[in-house]
């Protein structure tokens, strides 16, 4: 996909964006040819980063295998650094099937959350979701392509122990994993 002139991630990180910015969340901490790792706006707990493609993609499920492999490798590097400083790291993505839906949480540019947490995202999602989702174990982030090809919105979660899961359903709530982490940290209103 091309760079979007209206997407805030494209504007900030397309091409060879500088490693610094005026805000903390604009600072590139790690980078590869096609991805950057930056702090997230609205971090609920310390040790929360985003892996963001420099080019515009709706979700990870729309990216070619080679790009997903590059993202996974950069995720590994960033997660190892987070783990050293903050402890176990989980990752997640809200993968919309189409733009401008609540699944994308208001950001229609692929991004993978890395969070230093021992919270079991899947158990937490099962407990607080208003509508149950169907959860399937998968072999990693590359499995999201099959869901997007079938035009299914999805949630992807990789737990600190390496287990990966995809959740689907007729209605996927916006910011579900952020709500899980907020609830576990005693800050239920901090998710948004």
HELIX and SHEET records of a PDB file:
HELIX    1   1 UNK A    8  UNK A   13  1                                   6    
HELIX    2   2 UNK A   24  UNK A   26  5                                   3    
HELIX    3   3 UNK A   60  UNK A   62  5                                   3    
HELIX    4   4 UNK A   65  UNK A   86  1                                  22    
HELIX    5   5 UNK A  102  UNK A  104  5                                   3    
HELIX    6   6 UNK A  121  UNK A  128  1                                   8    
HELIX    7   7 UNK A  141  UNK A  143  5                                   3    
HELIX    8   8 UNK A  144  UNK A  149  1                                   6    
HELIX    9   9 UNK A  176  UNK A  184  1                                   9    
HELIX   10  10 UNK A  188  UNK A  191  5                                   4    
SHEET    1   A 8 UNK A  28  UNK A  31  0                                        
SHEET    2   A 8 UNK A  35  UNK A  39 -1                                        
SHEET    3   A 8 UNK A  48  UNK A  53 -1                                        
SHEET    4   A 8 UNK A 111  UNK A 116 -1                                        
SHEET    5   A 8 UNK A  89  UNK A  95 -1                                        
SHEET    6   A 8 UNK A 154  UNK A 158 -1                                        
SHEET    7   A 8 UNK A 164  UNK A 168 -1                                        
SHEET    8   A 8 UNK A 134  UNK A 138 -1                                        
END                                                                             
